[in-house]
C-alpha cells in the first residue's frame, strides 16, 4: 500500500505467502480505508520503494522468481505502474528503499547466490537502469530504510549465519556514492521490520526475531547513535510489514 497527499514513503510487502499486483492509497491527513490506485507491472511481493515529491519508484522482487524490474507511478494521479528500468542485480527477500528528492536508493536483499550488501540508485525523475552506489556495512535481507533529504539510514535485517538477525544501523549520504558507514544499533536484533521518517527522525517498528515484536524506536537522522524507545505498536507484528509517512526525505 502507498500513501498520497501530502506525500509518501511506501513499501508493498508480502502478506500471507501470496503475491499481488495491487496498488492502493490513503490520504495521510485523514482516516479511512485504502482506495484502489492501479496495478504494479507484475504479480509480486517482497519489494522496496521510494519517492520524490511527484513520483513513486519501486523495485520488484517476488516469491515466484527473482527479478530486477523497477516500476514507477505518478503520485498525483491513479493508474497502473510503468516500467522504469532494472536493478543492478535481480534480488528478493525485501531489499530496503529510501530517497532524497532526486535519487532513489535500494539496499540489501538476496540474489540467487545469497544475501547481499548491494546498494544501487536511480534518478527518480528519469527512467533507466540502476547504477551501483556502494555496499552496506553487512549483507542483509528483510531490512528497513528511511531518509532525510540528505541521508539514507538502513537498519536490522536477516543474515546467513546464526543468530540470523542483526541490530546494525548504517547510513549513506544520498547525493554521493560510496559504502555505508556505521550509525549505531537498534534496541534488539531484528528482521522483517518497517521504517519511515520525518526530515529529522527515522522510526523503526515491529519485526521478528523468533517472535513478533511491538517495539517502536527512533534515531535522529543527522546524528549517529543507538535508537531510543518511541512506544509500542497496537499489536506485536512482523512478517515484512510496511510503513509510510508524510514529510519524509524524498520531499
N, C-alpha and C positions, 0 to 999 in steps of 0.2 A: 504494500500500500504506500502511496505517497500523499504529500500534503501540498496544497497551494493556497496562496493568499493568506498572509503576506508572502512568504516564500518557504522553501523547504529543504531539508535533507532527508533522504529516504533510502531504504533498502528493502526490497521484497525478499522474504525469506521462505524457506521450506516449511510446510506445516503438514503434519500427519503423514509424512512419507510420500506425498503426492506433489507433482509438478503442475504448473498452471501458466497461462499467458495473461492472466487478468491484471489490469492496472485499475486502481480506484483512488479516490482522493477525498479529503475532508478539508474544511476551512478551519484553520487552527484557532482563530479568534472566537469561534462559536462551537457549540456542542451539536452532535447529530451523527447519524450513520454515514458511512462512506458511500460515495456515488461512483458509478462506473465512469472510467476515463477512456478506455480503449484496450488494446491488446499489445503485449510485448511482441517482438519479432519472432519468437518461437515459444514452445512449451518448455518451461524452465523452472529451476529452483536454485537456491544457494548462490545468489548473485550479489554483486556490490553496486552501489550507486552514489552519485554526487550531483551537484548542480551549480550553475551560475544563476544570476537573477532571472534569466529568461528560459534556460534550457535545463532539462534533466538528462543526464547521461548515465548509462548503466552497463556493466559488464556481465554478460550472461555466463552462468555455469549450470550444470544440471546433474541429477542423479541417473539420467538415462545415458548420456555420453558426455565426454569432456570437450567443451567448445570454447572458442576465443572471441565470440561475437560481442561487439559493443553496439548498443542502440541508443536512440535519443528521442525525446519528446519536447514539444514547446509547451511550457507550463501553463501559459495563459489560455490555451485552447484545449479542447479534448480531441482525441483521435488516437490511432494506432502508432506505435513506435516505428521509427525509420532506422535503417542500417547506418551506422556511424563509421565502422572500421573494425579492426581486430586488435586484441591484446597481443603483447609480445610473445606470450605462451598461453596455450589453452590450459585452463585450470578450473577447479571446482572446490567444494568444501568452503564456501563463503570467504573469498577474499574480502578485504575491507576497503571502502571508498571514502574519500574526503575531497575537499576542493577549496580553492581560492575563487575569486570572481572570474578568473580566466582559465585556470587549469583544473582538471580532474585527475586525481591520483588514486591508483589501485595497488594494494599491497597484500602479499601473502597468498595463501591458498594451497591447493595440491594439484600437481600435474600427474601425468601417468608415471613419472619417475619418483614421486613422493612429495612431501610437504616442502614448500619453497620459501625463500626470503625475497622474492622478486618484488620490486616496486616499478611501476610504469605509469606514464601520464599521457593525457591528451589535452589539446586546446579545445575547450568546450564549444566555443563559437564556430569552430570549423568542423569538418569531418576528416577522417583519415585514421590510419593505424596508430596505435600507441607507441611511445618511444621509451626506451629504458631510462629510468630515473636513478636507480641505485639499489641498495639492499637494505632490508630490515636488519636489526641487530640480532635477530634469531628467526629461523624458519618457523612459520606458524600458519595454521589454518583456523577457521572459525574464530577469528579475532575481530575486534571492533575498532573503528576510527572516527575521529571528529576533527574539527579545524576552526581556527580563526581565519582571517583573510590572509595571514602570512605563514602560519604554522599548521602542519598536519600532525596529529597525535594518534599513535596506534597502541592498543592495549590488549593484554591477555591472549588467549588462543590455545590451540592444541599443538602438541609436538609429537615426535615419533617415539620417544623413549619415556619410560615411567619416571615421574607420575603423570605424564601425558598432558598436563595443563601448566601454564606459566602465569606469573604475575607481572611480567615485564611490560613497562611502558616506554616507548621510544618516540622520537619526533623528527620531522624534517622541516626544512624551510622550502615552501612550495615553489617560490619563484626561481629557485636554483635547482640544480641536480646534485646528487651525492648520496652517500649512505646515511641511514638513520643514526641518531645519537641517543644514548640512554637518557631517559627523562626521570624515571623513578619507578615505583612499584604500586600495583593495585593492592587492596587490602587482603586479597586472597588469590591463590592460583585458581584460574577460572577460564573456561572457554564458552563458546556459544552465547556470548554476551552481546549487548547492544550499546551504542553510544550516540550522543547528539551534543549540540553545543550552542552557546551564545557566542558573540565575538570575544568573550572573556573567559568563560568556563567551559570545560569539557566534562560531560556527565556520562558515566558508565553504569548500566543497570542490568540486573538479572544474570543469568548464565548457569553453567553446570560444571560441577567437579565431583562426580559421584552422587550428586543430588542437586536439585534445583535450589536457587537462592533468590531472596527478595531484596538483596542489598543494592542500594544506590550510593555511588561515590563520585567525587568530582576532583578535578585538578584545575588550577589556574594556568591556562594555555601559555601565556607569555613567560612563565617561570617554570623551573623544573622542581620536582619533588614528588613525594608519595601522595596518594589520594587521601581525601578527607571524607568522613561519613556524611552523607546527604540526608538519608532517610530510608524508607522501605517502599518497594512496590506493593500494590494491593494484594499480591499473592506471589509465592515463590514460582519462578518461571525460567525457562531456558529453551533448549532445542532451537537455536538460531532465531531468536526473536529479533525484532527490528525497532528502531527508534527514529524520531524526526523532531525538528524544532523550527521555529521562526527565528530570524536574526542570526543565522549561522555564518560560518566563514566564507561561503560561496556568494554572499551578497555584496 
